[in-house]
């Protein structure tokens, strides 16, 4: 059974109107699904089932096909991103130096899994591949801020900085 999202869908009428205009502009076009999904993600920030249904109905494409595309391609997200998106590098250098334990600590503190967003919309977590800061391993990012040479003990202070 699918897990219920922690953050309820709260799309606006303006977002829906923008999406409908995009769908209308691409209706009947060969290969329109992926460009429409990209635009929808720009509008909403992610692609919840409610948005997928609108696209499915608007383009007359089966919902299963829409869902298959969204879950296949890494650039599409089923969950909203938090105000602070935490990325934990799981590349080789970082992983060998303990980034897996750091990721587990973040999940424990925030009470969410990778790819999810906290109910208050403040934090989301992503497991990333090499970010090119191997000399600072293990590394995590919070939006554009980079933290390196981390230990599990550093995690609480980093998260607390963004809560305040």
N, C-alpha and C positions, 0 to 999 in steps of 0.2 A: 504494500500500500504506500502511496506517495506521502512524503512527510509534508505537513502543513507549513507554509512559510511563516517565519517568525514576524515578519513585517507585512501587514495587510496591504493589498493593492489600493492605492489612493490616487488614481489618475484623474486629471481635471478635464473639464469639458473642452478647454482650449487645446489640450494635448490630443484629445480624441479628434477634434476638428482638423488639427494638423496632420494626424495619421490618415484620416479619411481623404484628405487632399492628396497625400502621397500615393495612397492606394489607387485613387481615381486616375492620377497621372500615369500610373503603370499598368492599369487594367488592360488585359488582353495582350500585353507584351510578353514575348518569349523570354524566359529567364528572369522574370521580374521579382521572384520571391526573395532572393538574397539581397538585392538592393533595397527592397521595401523593409526587410528585417533590419538592415543597417540603419535606415532612416528612423525606424521605430525605436531602435535602441538609443539613437541620438535624442529622440523626443522624450522617452521615458527613463533612460538610464539603464534599463534592463528589459527583459522580455518575459513578463509574467504570462500565465496561461490566458488571462483576460485579453491581453494584447495579441497573443497568438490566435485566439478565436476571431478577433476583429479582422486580422490579416487573412485568415483562412476563409472567412465568409466573403470578405471584400474581393479577394483574388480568385475565389472559387477553387481553392487548393485544399485538399484534405488536411485536417488538423494534425493527423499523424505525420504527414510529410513535413509540415511546418516544425513540429516538435523534433522530428528527426534531424532536421537541418540545424536547429538551435542547439541541440545537445551534441551534435557532431563537431561543429566548428568552435574552437576555443575562444574566438573573439566575441561570441555571443554569451550573455549571462542570463540565467533564470532568476537570479537574486539581485536585489538592489545593493549598491555599494554604500558603505557607511561614509559619514563625513570624513572619517579617518580610515583609509584603507591600508591595512597592515600587510606587507608582503614579506614572507620569510623565505630566504634563499635556501633551496634544497639541492643546489649544485654540489658537485663532488667535494670541493674544498670546504664549503660551509657545512655540509652534512657530516664529513669526517670530524669536524671540530665541534659538533654538537647542535647544529641547527634543528634537528629533529626534536630534541628535548626542549629547545626554546619554543618551537611551534606548539608542542603539547602544553607547555606552561601558559601560553597565550590563550589557547582554547579553554583551558581550565579556568583562568581568570575571567574571561569574557562569557563563558558558558555557551559558546557557539562552535560550529565546525568550520573547516575550510570551505569557502564559497558562500558562507552565510553572513548575515548582518545582525547586529544586536537589535532587540526590539525598539530601543530608543533611536535607532538610526545613526548612532555615533561611530560604531566600529564595524568593519568587515575584515575578514582574513583571506589572504590568498597564499597558496604555496607556489613559489616562483622557481624558475631555473636560474642559472648563473646571471647575475646582474653586472658582472665585470669588476667586482671589488674583492677578488679572491685574497688579496693581501690583507684584507680586513676581516677575514672569515672568523666566526660566523657573522652574517650580516642580515639585518632586517631593514625594511623601509616603512615609513609612515608617510603616505603621500610622497612628497619629494624629499623628505628628510631621511638621511642614511645613518644607521647606527651599526658600528662594527666592533669586532673583538669582544663580542658579547658573551655573557654567561647567563644561565637561567636566573640568577639572582638580580640581573639588571632589568628583567622584563617588567616587574611591577612598577618600578619608578618611571619607566618609559611610558607605560599606559597611563599612569597617574598624571603625567605631564599634560596629556591630551584631554583627560577628564575635566581638568580645571579650567 
